[in-house]
Amino acid sequence: MSSLPKSNLLTGVIATHFAGMMLLLQESNNHWLSSVYYGMPVRTLFLVYFFFDLATFLMFLFPRPYLEGGARVVGLFWTLQMTTVLLPTGIGAVFLFVCSIEIVLLAWPKRYMTIEEDEIEERAENITRAKCANCGAMYTYCPDSIVNGEVICQNCGKSFGIQLVIAQSF
C-alpha cells in the first residue's frame, strides 16, 4: 500500500522537527557549565532530549498512513512537554518559535497522507469471496492464495475448489 504525502504539511513537520533537534545539539554544546536541572547537568538534559526527539523524528521521516494519527499525537505531546521542560533552561526564542510552528503543523486537522482511490478499487477487484464446501464459512481470498483453483479454508483448514466469477455491473 503506497501513499502520497501532502508535502506541504509533512515536509513542514519534518523540517521543524529537524530544526528543533539541531537547536538541541547546539545548546548541548553551549552548556559546559555544571548547572543541574531536573537532577542532571543541563548539557546531559539537552542530549537526552535530542535522542528522544530523534525517535519521534523518525516516525515522520518514514510515515505510514495507518499510523499517522498516533504519530501526530505522540509528536504533539512530546513537543509540548519538551518545550515546557526546556524553556526555563534558557534555550532561547528560536527554539520556542520552531516548536510553536511544529505544534501548529501537528495539530492541523487535515491528514498528511491519503491512499489513492484507484489503489483501493484495484485491491477490491483482486479479492475473491468463497464459501467453504466443508464447513460453510465465507471468507475473502487474494489471488496469491488460490493455487490450481483451490484455497485452504481459514476456518477449518481443509482445501476446497473455487470457481472464479467475474462480476458484471449493470
KANORLIN-V898312 format. One record per residue. RES is the residue in three letters. OMEGA is omega as a letter, one per 30 degrees, with the letter a starting at -180 (999 if undefined). BURIAL is # if it has 9 or more other C-alpha atoms within 8 Angstrom, else .. D_FIRST is the distance of its C-alpha to the first C-alpha in Angstrom with 1 decimal. Layout:
RES_OMEGA_BURIAL_D_FIRST + RES_OMEGA_BURIAL_D_FIRST
//
This chain:
MET_l_._0.0 + SER_l_._3.7 + SER_l_#_6.7 + LEU_l_._10.3 + PRO_l_._12.8 + LYS_a_._16.1 + SER_a_._18.1 + ASN_a_._21.4 + LEU_a_#_20.6 + LEU_l_#_18.3 + THR_l_._20.6 + GLY_l_#_23.5 + VAL_a_#_22.5 + ILE_a_#_21.9 + ALA_a_._25.2 + THR_l_#_27.2 + HIS_l_#_26.0 + PHE_l_#_26.9 + ALA_l_#_30.2 + GLY_l_#_31.0 + MET_l_#_30.4 + MET_l_._32.7 + LEU_l_#_35.3 + LEU_l_#_35.2 + LEU_a_#_35.9 + GLN_a_._38.6 + GLU_l_#_40.2 + SER_l_#_40.2 + ASN_a_._42.2 + ASN_a_._44.5 + HIS_l_#_45.6 + TRP_l_._47.9 + LEU_a_._50.2 + SER_l_._50.2 + SER_a_._49.8 + VAL_a_._48.2 + TYR_a_#_45.6 + TYR_l_._44.1 + GLY_l_._45.9 + MET_l_._44.6 + PRO_a_#_45.5 + VAL_l_#_43.7 + ARG_l_#_42.4 + THR_l_#_40.8 + LEU_l_#_39.3 + PHE_l_#_37.6 + LEU_l_#_36.2 + VAL_l_._34.9 + TYR_l_#_33.2 + PHE_a_#_31.8 + PHE_l_._30.1 + PHE_l_._28.7 + ASP_l_#_27.5 + LEU_l_#_25.8 + ALA_l_._23.6 + THR_l_#_22.6 + PHE_a_#_22.1 + LEU_l_._19.5 + MET_a_#_17.4 + PHE_l_#_17.2 + LEU_l_._17.1 + PHE_a_._13.8 + PRO_l_._12.1 + ARG_a_._9.3 + PRO_a_#_9.1 + TYR_l_._10.4 + LEU_a_._13.1 + GLU_a_#_14.3 + GLY_l_._17.3 + GLY_l_._18.5 + ALA_l_#_18.3 + ARG_l_#_20.2 + VAL_l_#_22.8 + VAL_l_#_23.4 + GLY_a_#_23.7 + LEU_a_#_26.0 + PHE_l_._28.3 + TRP_a_#_28.4 + THR_l_#_29.5 + LEU_a_#_32.0 + GLN_a_._33.4 + MET_l_#_33.6 + THR_a_#_35.4 + THR_l_._37.9 + VAL_a_._38.7 + LEU_a_#_39.0 + LEU_l_#_40.9 + PRO_l_._44.2 + THR_a_._44.1 + GLY_a_._44.6 + ILE_l_#_41.3 + GLY_a_._41.9 + ALA_a_._41.0 + VAL_l_._38.3 + PHE_l_#_36.2 + LEU_l_#_36.8 + PHE_a_._35.8 + VAL_a_#_32.5 + CYS_l_#_31.7 + SER_l_._32.6 + ILE_a_#_30.3 + GLU_l_#_27.4 + ILE_l_#_28.3 + VAL_a_._28.3 + LEU_l_#_24.8 + LEU_a_#_23.4 + ALA_a_._25.2 + TRP_a_._24.1 + PRO_a_._23.0 + LYS_l_._20.2 + ARG_l_._16.6 + TYR_a_#_15.4 + MET_l_#_11.8 + THR_l_#_10.5 + ILE_a_#_7.7 + GLU_l_._9.2 + GLU_l_._11.4 + ASP_l_._11.4 + GLU_l_#_7.8 + ILE_l_#_9.1 + GLU_a_._12.2 + GLU_l_._11.1 + ARG_a_._9.4 + ALA_l_._12.7 + GLU_a_._14.8 + ASN_a_._13.9 + ILE_a_#_14.9 + THR_l_#_18.6 + ARG_a_._20.9 + ALA_l_#_23.9 + LYS_a_._27.0 + CYS_l_#_28.5 + ALA_a_._32.0 + ASN_a_._33.2 + CYS_l_._32.3 + GLY_a_._31.0 + ALA_a_._27.7 + MET_a_._25.0 + TYR_l_#_21.4 + THR_a_._18.2 + TYR_l_#_17.3 + CYS_a_#_14.5 + PRO_a_._16.3 + ASP_a_._16.0 + SER_l_._18.3 + ILE_a_#_20.9 + VAL_a_._23.5 + ASN_l_._26.6 + GLY_l_._26.1 + GLU_l_#_26.1 + VAL_l_#_23.9 + ILE_a_._24.8 + CYS_l_#_25.2 + GLN_a_._23.2 + ASN_a_._26.4 + CYS_l_._29.4 + GLY_a_._27.8 + LYS_a_._29.9 + SER_l_._28.8 + PHE_a_#_29.3 + GLY_l_._28.9 + ILE_l_._26.9 + GLN_l_._27.3 + LEU_l_._24.6 + VAL_l_._25.3 + ILE_a_._24.1 + ALA_l_._24.0 + GLN_l_._26.0 + SER_a_._26.0 + PHE_999_._29.5
//
